[in-house]
Every structure is written in structure tokens, then in C-alpha cells.
Amino acid sequence: MNKAVTEIDWDNLSKMEIAVMVLAAPIFALVAGIEHIIAKLTGLTYNEVNIIIYYMLIPLSWAVMIDYITRMPFLTPLYIIAWVIFLKKDQMAFRNRCDWAFMKSVDFLLLFKRIGWNYVVSSVIICVIVPLLVYIELIYAIIKLD
């Protein structure tokens, strides 16, 4: 996926777009690089690692935090049950399911071209900044509980 950075026509970007890309490109490269390392170490594909992180682990951690905040262990078991059902509902292999989900994610991120975000910028905003903001809010709520 790093070729998304090299496919950018830097000559046709405005100064604002260049500034955004200068900030977004290294973040994108770092996150994608970490995912590639995890894939190599675990024997999983990049797509599998990406889906496990963004569709399973991050939302699961949010469910755990929300359950802690509400003092009602409801979302976490419900989330796990939903994933078990989703993974077992047919005979599609996990790798194929991850490839399908990853491509749907790419399609979603490419929709942001309508507002001027390329794939790299939309990836950083949607997959890094938004989750960080959610974590900040959830951690703040947990701290305020105690």
C-alpha cells in the first residue's frame, strides 16, 4: 500500500495539500510499516493484520472501555459473539474474508476524494486521528470515574 504515496501527483497539489501530505505521508508510512512487520513476524498477510487491528482489536478495546465506564459488561461479550458469528457463518477462509474487508475499506477511504482527501490523507484521518480521539475521550471518561 505504500505505493499510494508515490502515486500522488505532487506537481498538481496546492500548497495546503502539500502541507497536509507532508504531515500525513510519514504517519501513513509508519503505520503501514508496523503492520508489515507484524505480518512478517506472525505469518499473516498485511490485509489480515490490518483487519485484525482496525476491525477487531481497536473496537474490542473500545467495547471493554465503554463496559468499564458504564459498569455494565454488555458490549464486550456482544462484540465477541458478533465476530464469532460473522467468522463462522459461512465457509469463507479468514484470509479471503480479510482481503474482502480490506478492499471494502480501501473503497470507503477513496470516497473521501470527493472532499479533497486522497487515500493517504483519508487513511491517516480515519484510521489514526479518529481512533486516537476516541481513545482520548474514553480514557478521559475512565479517569473521571475514579
C-alpha positions as a Markdown table, in Angstrom:
| # | Residue | x | y | z |
|---|---|---|---|---|
| 1 | Met | 0.0 | 0.0 | 0.0 |
| 2 | Asn | 2.9 | 2.4 | 0.3 |
| 3 | Lys | 2.8 | 2.9 | -3.4 |
| 4 | Ala | -0.3 | 5.1 | -2.7 |
| 5 | Val | 2.3 | 7.7 | -1.5 |
| 6 | Thr | 4.3 | 7.5 | -4.7 |
| 7 | Glu | 1.2 | 7.7 | -7.0 |
| 8 | Ile | 0.5 | 11.2 | -5.8 |
| 9 | Asp | 0.9 | 13.9 | -8.4 |
| 10 | Trp | 2.9 | 16.3 | -6.2 |
| 11 | Asp | 3.1 | 18.9 | -9.0 |
| 12 | Asn | -0.6 | 19.4 | -9.1 |
| 13 | Leu | -1.2 | 19.8 | -5.4 |
| 14 | Ser | -1.9 | 23.2 | -3.8 |
| 15 | Lys | 0.4 | 24.4 | -1.0 |
| 16 | Met | -2.2 | 23.4 | 1.6 |
| 17 | Glu | -2.5 | 19.9 | 0.1 |
| 18 | Ile | 1.3 | 19.6 | 0.1 |
| 19 | Ala | 1.4 | 20.6 | 3.7 |
| 20 | Val | -1.2 | 18.0 | 4.6 |
| 21 | Met | 0.7 | 15.3 | 2.7 |
| 22 | Val | 4.0 | 16.2 | 4.3 |
| 23 | Leu | 2.3 | 15.5 | 7.7 |
| 24 | Ala | 0.2 | 12.5 | 6.6 |
| 25 | Ala | 2.7 | 10.6 | 4.4 |
| 26 | Pro | 5.2 | 9.8 | 7.2 |
| 27 | Ile | 2.4 | 8.8 | 9.6 |
| 28 | Phe | 0.9 | 6.5 | 6.9 |
| 29 | Ala | 4.3 | 5.0 | 6.1 |
| 30 | Leu | 5.0 | 4.4 | 9.8 |
| 31 | Val | 1.6 | 2.7 | 10.5 |
| 32 | Ala | 1.8 | 0.6 | 7.3 |
| 33 | Gly | 5.4 | -0.3 | 8.0 |
| 34 | Ile | 4.4 | -1.5 | 11.5 |
| 35 | Glu | 1.6 | -3.6 | 10.0 |
| 36 | His | 4.0 | -5.1 | 7.5 |
| 37 | Ile | 6.5 | -6.0 | 10.3 |
| 38 | Ile | 3.7 | -7.6 | 12.3 |
| 39 | Ala | 2.6 | -9.5 | 9.2 |
| 40 | Lys | 6.1 | -10.8 | 8.6 |
| 41 | Leu | 6.5 | -11.8 | 12.3 |
| 42 | Thr | 3.2 | -13.6 | 12.6 |
| 43 | Gly | 3.0 | -15.2 | 9.1 |
| 44 | Leu | -0.3 | -13.3 | 8.4 |
| 45 | Thr | -0.8 | -11.1 | 5.4 |
| 46 | Tyr | -0.8 | -7.3 | 5.6 |
| 47 | Asn | -4.6 | -7.3 | 4.9 |
| 48 | Glu | -5.2 | -9.8 | 7.8 |
| 49 | Val | -3.1 | -7.7 | 10.2 |
| 50 | Asn | -4.9 | -4.5 | 9.1 |
| 51 | Ile | -8.4 | -6.1 | 9.6 |
| 52 | Ile | -7.4 | -7.7 | 12.9 |
| 53 | Ile | -6.2 | -4.3 | 14.2 |
| 54 | Tyr | -8.9 | -2.0 | 12.8 |
| 55 | Tyr | -11.9 | -4.2 | 12.8 |
| 56 | Met | -11.2 | -6.4 | 15.8 |
| 57 | Leu | -8.7 | -5.2 | 18.4 |
| 58 | Ile | -9.4 | -1.4 | 18.3 |
| 59 | Pro | -13.2 | -1.8 | 18.5 |
| 60 | Leu | -12.8 | -4.6 | 21.1 |
| 61 | Ser | -10.7 | -2.2 | 23.3 |
| 62 | Trp | -13.4 | 0.5 | 22.9 |
| 63 | Ala | -16.1 | -2.0 | 24.0 |
| 64 | Val | -14.1 | -3.0 | 27.1 |
| 65 | Met | -13.5 | 0.6 | 28.0 |
| 66 | Ile | -17.2 | 1.5 | 27.5 |
| 67 | Asp | -18.2 | -1.5 | 29.6 |
| 68 | Tyr | -15.9 | -0.3 | 32.3 |
| 69 | Ile | -17.3 | 3.3 | 32.1 |
| 70 | Thr | -20.9 | 2.1 | 32.2 |
| 71 | Arg | -20.1 | -0.7 | 34.8 |
| 72 | Met | -22.2 | -2.9 | 32.5 |
| 73 | Pro | -20.3 | -5.7 | 30.8 |
| 74 | Phe | -22.6 | -5.8 | 27.9 |
| 75 | Leu | -20.8 | -4.6 | 24.7 |
| 76 | Thr | -17.6 | -6.7 | 25.0 |
| 77 | Pro | -19.4 | -10.1 | 25.1 |
| 78 | Leu | -21.9 | -8.9 | 22.4 |
| 79 | Tyr | -19.0 | -7.8 | 20.2 |
| 80 | Ile | -17.1 | -11.1 | 20.6 |
| 81 | Ile | -20.3 | -13.1 | 19.9 |
| 82 | Ala | -20.9 | -11.0 | 16.8 |
| 83 | Trp | -17.4 | -11.6 | 15.5 |
| 84 | Val | -17.7 | -15.4 | 16.1 |
| 85 | Ile | -21.0 | -15.5 | 14.2 |
| 86 | Phe | -19.5 | -13.4 | 11.4 |
| 87 | Leu | -16.5 | -15.6 | 11.1 |
| 88 | Lys | -18.4 | -18.9 | 11.3 |
| 89 | Lys | -21.5 | -18.0 | 9.3 |
| 90 | Asp | -20.1 | -19.5 | 6.1 |
| 91 | Gln | -17.1 | -21.3 | 4.9 |
| 92 | Met | -15.1 | -18.3 | 3.7 |
| 93 | Ala | -11.5 | -18.6 | 4.8 |
| 94 | Phe | -10.3 | -15.9 | 7.2 |
| 95 | Arg | -7.7 | -14.7 | 4.7 |
| 96 | Asn | -10.3 | -14.3 | 2.0 |
| 97 | Arg | -12.6 | -12.5 | 4.4 |
| 98 | Cys | -9.8 | -10.1 | 5.4 |
| 99 | Asp | -9.0 | -9.5 | 1.7 |
| 100 | Trp | -12.6 | -8.7 | 1.0 |
| 101 | Ala | -12.9 | -6.4 | 4.1 |
| 102 | Phe | -9.6 | -4.7 | 3.3 |
| 103 | Met | -10.8 | -3.9 | -0.2 |
| 104 | Lys | -14.1 | -2.5 | 1.1 |
| 105 | Ser | -12.1 | -0.3 | 3.5 |
| 106 | Val | -10.0 | 1.0 | 0.6 |
| 107 | Asp | -13.2 | 1.7 | -1.3 |
| 108 | Phe | -14.5 | 3.6 | 1.7 |
| 109 | Leu | -11.3 | 5.6 | 2.1 |
| 110 | Leu | -11.3 | 6.5 | -1.5 |
| 111 | Leu | -14.8 | 8.0 | -1.2 |
| 112 | Phe | -13.1 | 11.0 | 0.6 |
| 113 | Lys | -11.7 | 12.1 | -2.7 |
| 114 | Arg | -15.0 | 14.0 | -3.0 |
| 115 | Ile | -13.8 | 16.4 | -0.3 |
| 116 | Gly | -10.2 | 16.5 | -1.5 |
| 117 | Trp | -8.6 | 13.8 | 0.6 |
| 118 | Asn | -6.5 | 11.3 | -1.2 |
| 119 | Tyr | -6.1 | 7.7 | 0.1 |
| 120 | Val | -3.1 | 8.6 | 2.3 |
| 121 | Val | -4.8 | 11.6 | 4.0 |
| 122 | Ser | -8.1 | 9.8 | 4.5 |
| 123 | Ser | -6.3 | 6.8 | 5.9 |
| 124 | Val | -4.4 | 8.9 | 8.4 |
| 125 | Ile | -7.5 | 10.9 | 9.4 |
| 126 | Ile | -10.0 | 8.0 | 9.6 |
| 127 | Cys | -7.6 | 5.2 | 10.8 |
| 128 | Val | -5.2 | 7.1 | 13.1 |
| 129 | Ile | -6.6 | 10.5 | 14.2 |
| 130 | Val | -10.2 | 9.5 | 14.7 |
| 131 | Pro | -9.3 | 6.4 | 16.8 |
| 132 | Leu | -6.8 | 8.5 | 18.8 |
| 133 | Leu | -9.6 | 11.0 | 19.6 |
| 134 | Val | -11.9 | 8.2 | 20.6 |
| 135 | Tyr | -9.2 | 6.8 | 22.9 |
| 136 | Ile | -8.6 | 10.2 | 24.4 |
| 137 | Glu | -12.3 | 10.6 | 25.2 |
| 138 | Leu | -12.7 | 7.1 | 26.6 |
| 139 | Ile | -9.5 | 7.4 | 28.7 |
| 140 | Tyr | -10.7 | 10.8 | 30.0 |
| 141 | Ala | -14.1 | 9.3 | 30.9 |
| 142 | Ile | -12.3 | 6.4 | 32.8 |
| 143 | Ile | -10.1 | 8.9 | 34.7 |
| 144 | Lys | -13.1 | 11.0 | 35.7 |
| 145 | Leu | -14.8 | 7.8 | 37.1 |
| 146 | Asp | -12.0 | 7.2 | 39.6 |
